[in-house]
Amino acid sequence: MCGILGGNLFKDIQDVKNGLASIMHRGTDGNVIFHFKKNDFFLCHNRLSIQDLSETATQPLISEDEKFVLAFNGEMWKPFFKKFNKKLREKYNFKTDKSDSELLLYYLIDNRDNILESMKKLDGMFCFAFYDVERNELTLGRDFIGRLPLYYVFENDKIMFSSEVKGLQSANKELKFFNVDRNRKAPEGEQEKIKVVEPGTIVTLSENFIGATNCEIKRWNDFKPEFNPENPTLYTRSENDLVILEGEDKGIDYYASEFRKRLEKAVDDELISDTPICTILSGGIDSTIITYLLKKKNPNIEAFVVNVTSGRNQTLKDDLYYAKMASKELGVRLHEVTVHKDDIQEHLKESIYAVETQKWTQVSPAVAQLFLSWEIRDKGYKVVFGGEGADEIFASYGDVKRFCWPDKLAWHQKRVNLINNLHKNNLIRTNKAMMYGGKVELRTPFLNKELIDFGLRIPTRYRDEADGKGNVMKYVLRKAFEGEISDELLWRPKKTFQQGCHTDYLKKEQETIEQYFNELFVENKVPQKYLDRNLGHVSARIKVTELA
């Protein structure tokens, strides 16, 4: 996990340094600026070293002939290595032994005449900026579901991009950010200049883009589940009513078994790291299953849980209660992160600065995740696994059940929408919070593409259980681990993260949250202590390399 920044919309080198310094919480293992003097183009990188810890893997990575450069944020999974590592190493001269970033660099070089089509073969979570020096072409890319953030500004025929909004605003104090949640329009008379590189797309500036007016957005993502009568497990509407086209019912055991196989593979595929790995354990079914599978791979895996207390008596059966039960049952060491409500209030504004959102539903878990990430970092971890994504695959939210069920088509449409909109909310919030707080990379195996594809094709008749236990969400997932995890954990009623760790009271602070957001991102009044807390005036550490 890292931070990238670049473009040619900077006034001077100090603006570039300011932008890179403002997102240095995304990595301090290497902080580099490449300046291509001929075009006055910058490509910059803050590195959090996870795969290949050597200095030779420091980014941006430049090809041996210095014709191609890559700034990469994310990870490529095992299948990508298996498919392309040997082939590309035989063809090109690598300077690293096992860097996934360098592998991606030469993969893009090898497919530079058709990058759009080549994106479909990538397997990982990523954002990147790929610069073809010879052709003077820039490509910004993002993975199919949007696990990692990437923003850009294109004006006056020039571009500037960054992993976070604060990188853009630190480089250009005049920029305002209104529409962070992509749900709110800029006020009348104002223009939203900051854009999002959408999941499953590439943004290209080609044919001597410096000075050109062409900023092209192309979609490569084929992850657009549709209601297709030819697909035996999806749904469509006839002229009269809903027509269920499920075909042969293979039974709950089949769907549970197949879903589990794909989940186990997804966990294994993401177990690629040269640093220790830990897990978040809230005691909910999703995180408990992920921890269970990790324990089978690594007997010494450690887990973390966060709990907010006001000093008053709280319900016994909260996240902490179930996390303790799960850790004991699974034989996993549990680190309890206890935070007082007063500490939450003290860091509320900074949490908004970290996650760049004005929604209380996102801020309330984010502020707890800040404290969680600090503890994970202090224990020496850079990589943590979590259970995000399962709720979206099965549409296991109370409002979905209330407003969609038993309309099966409506329910299926809802879960497709939930998955396609994850990048606007939970994914980006969690990534920014964990990176800002502790420079910690979150991995989410439930968001494996093959797993999602299969999950969306499980017949809706298995959306809720049907064996007398009573309206249990994610029935297929629970059924897949029946007999291996205790019933109290396996059939635990769902709670949101903010309910489980007791930050849901921040719903009452929505007006304050919006006020803080406006101060930070519209008025651009960022307290210096926020910068000092994470940066410590480290701009002097940035290495600038001048290139022709």
PLY file of the C-alpha trace (Angstrom):
ply
format ascii 1.0
element vertex 548
property float x
property float y
property float z
element edge 547
property int vertex1
property int vertex2
end_header
0.00 0.00 0.00
1.35 3.38 -0.93
0.47 6.88 -2.08
0.89 8.26 -5.58
0.87 11.82 -6.89
1.76 13.44 -10.16
0.89 15.48 -13.22
1.84 18.77 -14.83
-0.66 21.09 -13.13
1.77 22.21 -10.44
3.08 25.76 -10.16
6.49 24.70 -8.90
8.44 21.95 -7.15
7.36 23.17 -3.70
3.72 22.48 -4.59
4.71 18.96 -5.56
6.54 18.47 -2.27
3.59 19.83 -0.30
1.22 17.43 -2.05
3.45 14.41 -1.50
4.12 15.34 2.12
0.38 15.63 2.87
-0.16 11.96 1.94
3.04 10.64 3.48
0.96 8.73 6.02
0.46 6.28 3.14
4.13 5.28 3.30
7.46 6.45 4.68
9.71 3.64 3.39
10.67 5.71 0.37
9.49 9.16 -0.74
10.51 10.00 -4.28
9.73 12.64 -6.92
10.59 12.06 -10.57
10.69 15.25 -12.64
10.69 14.89 -16.41
12.10 18.27 -17.34
11.28 18.11 -21.04
7.53 18.10 -20.36
7.61 19.50 -16.82
5.80 16.34 -15.72
6.04 14.87 -12.20
5.52 11.31 -11.02
5.81 10.79 -7.25
5.49 7.97 -4.74
5.27 7.34 -0.98
6.16 3.72 -0.33
4.85 1.34 2.32
7.07 -1.69 1.73
5.21 -5.01 1.99
6.34 -7.15 -0.96
10.08 -7.06 -1.68
11.46 -4.84 1.10
14.68 -4.05 -0.74
15.62 -0.52 -1.77
15.68 -1.61 -5.40
11.88 -1.86 -5.22
11.56 1.81 -4.29
9.17 3.68 -6.57
8.47 5.18 -9.01
9.94 2.25 -10.93
11.60 2.99 -14.24
12.34 0.48 -16.98
15.89 -0.44 -17.90
15.74 1.70 -21.07
14.14 4.59 -19.07
11.24 4.77 -21.51
8.50 3.72 -19.05
7.74 4.66 -15.46
5.21 3.31 -12.95
3.87 4.62 -9.64
1.83 1.82 -8.07
-0.46 1.69 -5.03
-1.70 -1.74 -3.99
-0.88 -5.42 -4.32
-0.96 -8.02 -7.05
-2.14 -11.45 -5.90
-0.62 -14.90 -6.39
-2.51 -15.81 -9.61
-0.99 -12.81 -11.38
2.49 -13.93 -10.40
1.82 -17.50 -11.49
0.53 -16.39 -14.87
3.08 -13.73 -15.85
6.18 -13.75 -13.62
8.24 -16.38 -15.44
7.23 -15.21 -18.91
8.07 -11.55 -18.32
11.31 -12.23 -16.46
12.54 -14.22 -19.43
11.72 -11.32 -21.74
12.86 -8.28 -19.70
15.72 -7.45 -17.35
14.24 -7.02 -13.87
16.21 -5.23 -11.17
14.17 -6.72 -8.29
13.74 -10.32 -7.23
10.03 -10.38 -6.41
8.49 -6.92 -6.63
4.86 -7.05 -7.76
5.20 -3.42 -8.83
8.02 -4.20 -11.25
6.08 -7.18 -12.56
3.15 -4.87 -13.27
5.49 -2.34 -14.91
6.73 -4.85 -17.47
3.26 -6.31 -17.93
2.01 -2.86 -18.94
5.04 -2.34 -21.17
4.34 -5.67 -22.83
0.73 -4.61 -23.44
1.21 -0.89 -24.04
-0.59 -1.03 -27.39
-3.76 -2.35 -25.76
-3.72 -1.45 -22.08
-7.52 -1.34 -21.89
-7.92 -5.02 -22.78
-4.92 -6.06 -20.68
-6.53 -4.65 -17.52
-8.99 -7.57 -17.48
-6.15 -9.98 -16.69
-4.94 -8.10 -13.61
-5.62 -9.80 -10.28
-5.14 -7.58 -7.25
-6.18 -4.40 -5.52
-4.60 -1.39 -7.14
-4.36 2.11 -8.49
-1.49 3.14 -10.71
-0.02 5.85 -12.92
1.86 4.50 -15.95
3.88 6.97 -18.00
5.15 6.13 -21.47
8.04 8.60 -21.78
8.74 7.84 -25.40
5.16 8.40 -26.56
4.41 10.96 -23.88
1.29 9.07 -22.77
-0.19 8.80 -19.30
-2.55 6.08 -18.05
-4.28 6.09 -14.67
-5.85 2.74 -13.73
-7.99 1.37 -10.90
-9.13 -2.16 -9.98
-12.57 -3.52 -10.85
-14.28 -2.76 -7.53
-12.29 0.24 -6.27
-10.54 -1.03 -3.17
-8.10 1.92 -3.29
-8.74 5.62 -3.95
-7.47 7.80 -6.80
-8.49 11.39 -7.66
-7.56 13.84 -10.39
-8.05 17.37 -11.66
-7.98 18.14 -15.37
-8.10 21.78 -16.41
-6.36 24.10 -18.83
-5.25 21.01 -20.73
-3.23 19.81 -17.76
-3.68 17.12 -15.11
-2.89 16.52 -11.45
-3.67 13.27 -9.62
-3.34 11.90 -6.09
-4.29 8.93 -3.91
-6.18 11.33 -1.63
-7.89 14.67 -1.99
-5.57 16.25 0.55
-2.68 15.64 -1.84
-4.39 17.76 -4.49
-5.44 20.50 -2.08
-2.01 20.73 -0.47
-0.53 21.29 -3.90
-3.24 23.79 -4.89
-4.86 25.72 -2.03
-7.57 27.06 -4.34
-9.16 23.65 -4.93
-12.46 22.93 -3.18
-13.96 19.50 -2.60
-17.74 19.41 -2.28
-18.90 16.08 -3.60
-16.78 13.66 -1.61
-19.57 11.10 -1.32
-20.54 11.47 -4.99
-24.07 12.13 -3.77
-24.01 15.87 -3.28
-23.69 18.53 -5.94
-21.45 21.54 -5.62
-23.28 24.74 -4.61
-24.68 26.87 -7.39
-21.96 28.89 -9.03
-19.24 26.44 -7.96
-17.71 23.75 -10.13
-16.59 20.38 -8.86
-13.04 20.19 -10.22
-11.85 17.15 -8.30
-12.88 13.92 -10.03
-12.65 10.25 -9.13
-10.97 7.62 -11.25
-13.91 5.25 -11.20
-13.42 1.52 -10.49
-12.84 -0.57 -13.59
-11.72 2.37 -15.71
-8.58 3.91 -17.09
-8.02 7.62 -17.63
-5.66 8.31 -20.51
-3.92 11.35 -21.89
-2.27 10.41 -25.13
-0.68 11.63 -28.33
1.56 14.19 -26.76
-0.88 14.96 -23.98
1.10 17.87 -22.60
-0.80 20.74 -24.08
-3.49 18.52 -25.54
-7.14 18.78 -24.65
-7.94 15.09 -24.66
-8.63 13.42 -21.33
-10.23 10.09 -22.20
-12.07 7.78 -19.81
-12.42 4.15 -20.90
-14.15 1.30 -19.07
-12.43 -2.07 -18.99
-14.40 -3.59 -16.14
-16.69 -6.36 -17.26
-18.13 -6.68 -13.75
-21.61 -5.42 -14.49
-24.04 -8.16 -13.45
-27.20 -7.90 -15.49
-30.55 -9.68 -15.35
-30.14 -12.18 -18.15
-32.86 -14.73 -19.01
-30.16 -17.07 -20.26
-28.46 -17.14 -16.86
-30.21 -19.80 -14.79
-29.66 -18.07 -11.46
-30.60 -14.47 -12.20
-33.96 -12.84 -12.57
-35.93 -10.79 -15.02
-39.48 -9.46 -15.33
-42.11 -10.75 -17.72
-44.92 -8.54 -18.93
-46.97 -9.57 -15.95
-44.72 -10.36 -13.07
-41.41 -11.66 -11.83
-40.18 -14.73 -13.61
-37.76 -16.85 -11.65
-35.18 -18.40 -13.91
-33.16 -20.41 -11.46
-33.25 -23.68 -13.31
-32.17 -26.77 -11.46
-31.87 -26.26 -7.74
-28.51 -27.73 -6.74
-29.32 -27.41 -3.04
-27.95 -25.38 -0.15
-25.04 -27.76 0.46
-23.72 -27.22 -3.06
-23.84 -23.43 -2.87
-22.34 -23.37 0.62
-19.51 -25.71 -0.39
-18.67 -23.86 -3.60
-18.76 -20.46 -1.93
-16.41 -21.73 0.77
-13.94 -23.14 -1.78
-13.73 -19.75 -3.49
-13.36 -17.90 -0.19
-10.53 -20.19 0.94
-8.77 -19.60 -2.37
-9.24 -15.84 -2.08
-7.66 -15.83 1.38
-4.74 -17.92 0.15
-4.26 -15.72 -2.94
-3.94 -12.62 -0.76
-1.46 -14.23 1.66
1.48 -12.68 -0.12
3.66 -10.45 2.05
7.20 -10.05 3.32
5.89 -8.53 6.54
3.77 -10.13 9.31
-0.01 -10.36 8.84
-2.75 -9.94 11.43
-6.56 -9.77 11.38
-9.46 -7.68 12.65
-11.81 -9.77 14.80
-15.08 -8.06 15.70
-16.74 -11.36 16.58
-19.15 -10.99 13.68
-19.55 -13.91 11.30
-17.47 -12.31 8.51
-14.36 -11.45 10.51
-14.63 -14.68 12.52
-14.58 -16.79 9.35
-11.65 -14.83 7.89
-9.74 -15.29 11.17
-10.61 -19.00 11.19
-9.21 -19.47 7.68
-6.09 -17.43 8.46
-5.50 -19.51 11.59
-5.40 -22.65 9.42
-2.66 -21.03 7.32
-0.78 -19.38 10.19
-1.18 -20.86 13.69
0.38 -17.73 15.23
-2.02 -15.21 13.67
-3.00 -12.37 16.03
-6.27 -10.42 16.07
-7.45 -6.94 17.07
-10.77 -5.56 18.27
-11.77 -2.00 19.17
-14.32 -1.01 21.80
-15.51 2.48 22.77
-16.62 3.02 26.34
-18.27 5.94 28.10
-17.62 4.51 31.52
-21.24 3.44 31.80
-22.61 -0.08 31.72
-22.87 -1.36 28.16
-24.52 -4.37 26.64
-22.58 -7.51 27.33
-23.03 -8.96 23.87
-21.20 -6.33 21.85
-18.21 -6.78 19.52
-15.81 -7.16 22.43
-17.92 -9.92 23.98
-18.04 -11.95 20.77
-14.42 -11.20 19.84
-13.25 -12.65 23.16
-15.40 -15.71 22.58
-14.04 -16.15 19.05
-10.40 -15.69 20.06
-10.76 -18.32 22.77
-12.56 -20.74 20.49
-10.10 -20.28 17.61
-6.99 -20.13 19.77
-6.00 -16.69 18.54
-4.30 -14.03 20.64
-6.59 -10.99 20.87
-5.45 -7.39 21.32
-8.21 -5.28 22.85
-8.17 -1.60 21.90
-10.28 0.28 24.44
-11.10 3.89 23.64
-13.01 6.34 25.81
-15.86 8.33 24.30
-13.99 11.57 25.14
-11.07 10.42 22.96
-13.48 9.84 20.09
-14.78 13.39 20.38
-11.25 14.78 20.58
-10.29 13.09 17.30
-13.59 13.58 15.46
-12.41 16.43 13.26
-9.15 14.70 12.44
-11.08 11.57 11.49
-13.02 13.61 8.96
-9.73 14.93 7.62
-8.42 11.37 7.38
-11.35 9.86 5.48
-12.47 12.94 3.52
-16.17 12.39 4.04
-19.15 14.19 5.53
-21.36 11.17 6.23
-21.79 10.20 9.87
-22.24 6.57 8.79
-18.66 6.66 7.51
-17.11 8.94 10.12
-18.43 6.97 13.09
-16.58 3.72 12.21
-13.58 5.64 10.86
-12.78 7.36 14.15
-12.68 3.97 15.90
-10.55 2.55 13.08
-7.98 5.29 13.66
-7.34 4.00 17.17
-7.41 0.42 15.91
-4.78 1.14 13.26
-2.53 2.93 15.76
-2.51 -0.21 17.93
-1.89 -2.50 14.93
1.05 -0.32 13.89
2.48 -0.22 17.42
2.44 -4.02 17.50
4.63 -4.10 14.38
2.08 -4.95 11.67
1.60 -3.39 8.24
-1.01 -5.81 6.86
-4.39 -6.67 8.36
-7.25 -8.80 7.01
-10.90 -7.84 7.39
-14.38 -9.12 6.55
-15.64 -6.24 4.36
-17.72 -7.28 1.37
-19.80 -10.19 2.66
-22.72 -7.95 3.59
-22.83 -6.63 0.05
-22.70 -10.05 -1.63
-25.68 -11.21 0.42
-27.36 -7.81 0.80
-27.50 -8.48 4.54
-28.63 -5.09 5.74
-31.85 -4.52 7.64
-33.16 -1.87 5.25
-32.69 -4.27 2.32
-34.87 -6.83 4.02
-37.50 -4.25 4.95
-37.77 -2.59 1.55
-36.87 -5.35 -0.92
-37.89 -8.71 0.43
-39.75 -10.78 -0.77
-39.38 -9.06 -4.18
-36.48 -11.19 -5.39
-35.62 -9.01 -8.35
-35.49 -5.92 -6.15
-33.27 -7.74 -3.70
-30.89 -8.89 -6.42
-30.73 -5.41 -7.90
-29.96 -4.03 -4.45
-27.02 -6.34 -3.82
-25.57 -5.57 -7.25
-25.86 -1.87 -6.47
-24.30 -2.35 -3.04
-21.26 -4.02 -4.57
-20.89 -1.47 -7.37
-21.10 1.40 -4.85
-18.73 -0.01 -2.24
-15.94 2.28 -3.47
-17.97 5.34 -2.54
-18.28 4.38 1.09
-16.85 1.50 3.13
-13.83 0.59 1.03
-12.37 4.07 0.73
-13.28 5.06 4.28
-11.53 2.04 5.76
-8.48 2.39 3.51
-7.98 6.06 4.34
-8.60 5.58 8.06
-6.19 2.66 8.41
-3.50 4.35 6.32
-3.82 7.73 8.03
-3.83 6.22 11.50
-1.18 3.56 11.32
0.11 3.11 7.77
-1.74 -0.22 7.72
-2.90 -2.04 4.60
-6.33 -3.69 4.76
-7.01 -6.83 2.72
-10.57 -7.99 2.02
-10.84 -11.53 0.54
-14.64 -11.33 0.25
-14.07 -8.82 -2.57
-12.34 -11.36 -4.78
-13.94 -11.10 -8.23
-14.51 -14.83 -8.72
-16.09 -15.04 -5.27
-18.42 -12.11 -5.97
-19.38 -13.52 -9.37
-20.38 -16.81 -7.77
-22.10 -15.15 -4.81
-24.34 -13.10 -7.08
-25.45 -16.28 -8.80
-26.63 -18.06 -5.68
-30.42 -18.36 -6.00
-32.30 -15.84 -3.91
-34.31 -18.64 -2.30
-31.20 -19.09 -0.11
-30.96 -15.42 0.76
-32.49 -16.16 4.18
-32.43 -19.49 5.93
-35.21 -21.98 5.46
-34.75 -24.53 8.19
-36.56 -23.02 11.15
-33.82 -20.95 12.73
-35.60 -17.75 11.73
-34.62 -15.00 9.26
-30.86 -15.41 9.36
-28.92 -13.25 6.90
-25.97 -14.70 4.96
-27.36 -18.17 5.40
-25.14 -19.72 2.72
-22.00 -18.33 4.36
-23.00 -19.55 7.80
-24.01 -22.95 6.46
-20.56 -23.31 4.85
-18.87 -23.37 8.27
-21.51 -25.19 10.28
-19.97 -27.64 12.72
-16.58 -25.91 12.67
-17.54 -22.67 14.41
-19.82 -22.64 17.47
-23.49 -21.85 16.92
-23.39 -18.74 19.12
-20.77 -17.20 16.86
-22.05 -18.67 13.63
-25.63 -17.47 14.10
-24.86 -14.17 15.82
-27.34 -11.46 14.76
-25.82 -8.82 12.54
-24.69 -5.49 13.92
-23.03 -2.67 12.06
-19.42 -1.87 12.95
-20.47 1.36 14.66
-23.15 -0.44 16.67
-20.77 -3.15 17.78
-18.01 -0.79 18.93
-20.44 1.91 20.24
-19.79 4.87 17.93
-23.30 4.94 16.46
-24.16 7.85 18.79
-22.31 10.07 16.30
-25.48 10.09 14.23
-26.48 13.00 16.44
-23.30 14.85 15.35
-24.14 15.02 11.62
-24.39 18.82 11.65
-21.03 19.14 13.40
-19.47 16.65 11.00
-20.64 18.67 7.99
-19.31 21.86 9.59
-15.89 20.28 10.13
-15.87 18.91 6.60
-16.57 22.32 5.10
-13.78 23.88 7.14
-11.29 21.25 6.01
-12.16 20.67 2.36
-14.18 23.64 1.15
-12.49 26.43 3.10
-9.22 24.44 3.19
-8.45 25.32 6.81
-6.38 22.33 7.91
-4.88 22.66 11.41
-1.12 22.42 11.30
-1.15 19.86 14.11
-2.81 17.34 11.76
0.11 17.65 9.41
2.64 17.61 12.22
1.10 14.52 13.81
1.75 12.33 10.81
4.39 14.16 8.84
6.67 15.73 11.39
7.99 18.14 8.77
9.43 15.30 6.75
9.40 17.04 3.39
13.20 17.19 3.69
13.21 13.39 3.32
11.77 13.56 -0.15
14.24 12.60 -2.85
13.93 14.52 -6.13
15.30 12.91 -9.31
15.61 15.05 -12.43
15.16 13.21 -15.72
15.42 14.39 -19.32
0 1
1 2
2 3
3 4
4 5
5 6
6 7
7 8
8 9
9 10
10 11
11 12
12 13
13 14
14 15
15 16
16 17
17 18
18 19
19 20
20 21
21 22
22 23
23 24
24 25
25 26
26 27
27 28
28 29
29 30
30 31
31 32
32 33
33 34
34 35
35 36
36 37
37 38
38 39
39 40
40 41
41 42
42 43
43 44
44 45
45 46
46 47
47 48
48 49
49 50
50 51
51 52
52 53
53 54
54 55
55 56
56 57
57 58
58 59
59 60
60 61
61 62
62 63
63 64
64 65
65 66
66 67
67 68
68 69
69 70
70 71
71 72
72 73
73 74
74 75
75 76
76 77
77 78
78 79
79 80
80 81
81 82
82 83
83 84
84 85
85 86
86 87
87 88
88 89
89 90
90 91
91 92
92 93
93 94
94 95
95 96
96 97
97 98
98 99
99 100
100 101
101 102
102 103
103 104
104 105
105 106
106 107
107 108
108 109
109 110
110 111
111 112
112 113
113 114
114 115
115 116
116 117
117 118
118 119
119 120
120 121
121 122
122 123
123 124
124 125
125 126
126 127
127 128
128 129
129 130
130 131
131 132
132 133
133 134
134 135
135 136
136 137
137 138
138 139
139 140
140 141
141 142
142 143
143 144
144 145
145 146
146 147
147 148
148 149
149 150
150 151
151 152
152 153
153 154
154 155
155 156
156 157
157 158
158 159
159 160
160 161
161 162
162 163
163 164
164 165
165 166
166 167
167 168
168 169
169 170
170 171
171 172
172 173
173 174
174 175
175 176
176 177
177 178
178 179
179 180
180 181
181 182
182 183
183 184
184 185
185 186
186 187
187 188
188 189
189 190
190 191
191 192
192 193
193 194
194 195
195 196
196 197
197 198
198 199
199 200
200 201
201 202
202 203
203 204
204 205
205 206
206 207
207 208
208 209
209 210
210 211
211 212
212 213
213 214
214 215
215 216
216 217
217 218
218 219
219 220
220 221
221 222
222 223
223 224
224 225
225 226
226 227
227 228
228 229
229 230
230 231
231 232
232 233
233 234
234 235
235 236
236 237
237 238
238 239
239 240
240 241
241 242
242 243
243 244
244 245
245 246
246 247
247 248
248 249
249 250
250 251
251 252
252 253
253 254
254 255
255 256
256 257
257 258
258 259
259 260
260 261
261 262
262 263
263 264
264 265
265 266
266 267
267 268
268 269
269 270
270 271
271 272
272 273
273 274
274 275
275 276
276 277
277 278
278 279
279 280
280 281
281 282
282 283
283 284
284 285
285 286
286 287
287 288
288 289
289 290
290 291
291 292
292 293
293 294
294 295
295 296
296 297
297 298
298 299
299 300
300 301
301 302
302 303
303 304
304 305
305 306
306 307
307 308
308 309
309 310
310 311
311 312
312 313
313 314
314 315
315 316
316 317
317 318
318 319
319 320
320 321
321 322
322 323
323 324
324 325
325 326
326 327
327 328
328 329
329 330
330 331
331 332
332 333
333 334
334 335
335 336
336 337
337 338
338 339
339 340
340 341
341 342
342 343
343 344
344 345
345 346
346 347
347 348
348 349
349 350
350 351
351 352
352 353
353 354
354 355
355 356
356 357
357 358
358 359
359 360
360 361
361 362
362 363
363 364
364 365
365 366
366 367
367 368
368 369
369 370
370 371
371 372
372 373
373 374
374 375
375 376
376 377
377 378
378 379
379 380
380 381
381 382
382 383
383 384
384 385
385 386
386 387
387 388
388 389
389 390
390 391
391 392
392 393
393 394
394 395
395 396
396 397
397 398
398 399
399 400
400 401
401 402
402 403
403 404
404 405
405 406
406 407
407 408
408 409
409 410
410 411
411 412
412 413
413 414
414 415
415 416
416 417
417 418
418 419
419 420
420 421
421 422
422 423
423 424
424 425
425 426
426 427
427 428
428 429
429 430
430 431
431 432
432 433
433 434
434 435
435 436
436 437
437 438
438 439
439 440
440 441
441 442
442 443
443 444
444 445
445 446
446 447
447 448
448 449
449 450
450 451
451 452
452 453
453 454
454 455
455 456
456 457
457 458
458 459
459 460
460 461
461 462
462 463
463 464
464 465
465 466
466 467
467 468
468 469
469 470
470 471
471 472
472 473
473 474
474 475
475 476
476 477
477 478
478 479
479 480
480 481
481 482
482 483
483 484
484 485
485 486
486 487
487 488
488 489
489 490
490 491
491 492
492 493
493 494
494 495
495 496
496 497
497 498
498 499
499 500
500 501
501 502
502 503
503 504
504 505
505 506
506 507
507 508
508 509
509 510
510 511
511 512
512 513
513 514
514 515
515 516
516 517
517 518
518 519
519 520
520 521
521 522
522 523
523 524
524 525
525 526
526 527
527 528
528 529
529 530
530 531
531 532
532 533
533 534
534 535
535 536
536 537
537 538
538 539
539 540
540 541
541 542
542 543
543 544
544 545
545 546
546 547
